[in-house]
Amino acid sequence: MSELDVLRKDIDRLDKEICDLLVARFAVVKEIGSVKKRDGIPVTSAGREEVVIAQARAATTDAAEKDALEAIYRTVIAQAKNLEK
């Protein structure tokens, strides 16, 4: 197996872990959506979104990675809002 194949296998394993974690996150998001509906709380919480973005950006010191994580988390948050409805 070539070095590239080994690295791609690592990516495949990591992608599986990321997907498993996102599915688990989505399950919690759906529960949050139920609580918000029950309690009459709006789906969107700009303050909370910015906390999540800040936490994602804090996961690395590399500026390009910070921007990439922010973009990814903005997408995750947008999809979470769809699942909360």
Steps between C-alpha positions, in 0.01 A plus 500: 500500500642838401549789742214681327270200547588486871428869541170467313407210725566732798272761342228240446523393866488860620207580270309207651570634850392850397176365351428294811554807718283718276218245512527498881501882500191503278317273745567751779398785269164330441449469875584868540247578227232311692578690820498834318164420337351389829625810682433747218868586452615619154718263298766766438729623776767730354690516829520123523607472137789738558610299806508183290696678224748639753551153648563356154751772416677441832569138403807604298761772485533489121316796342393310188370211712309749719325633190432148371352391834283810513365431152431137588327589825286767334378223268448258792300767686288575191419131459429467871241778474328302223492191721365694800188608309 
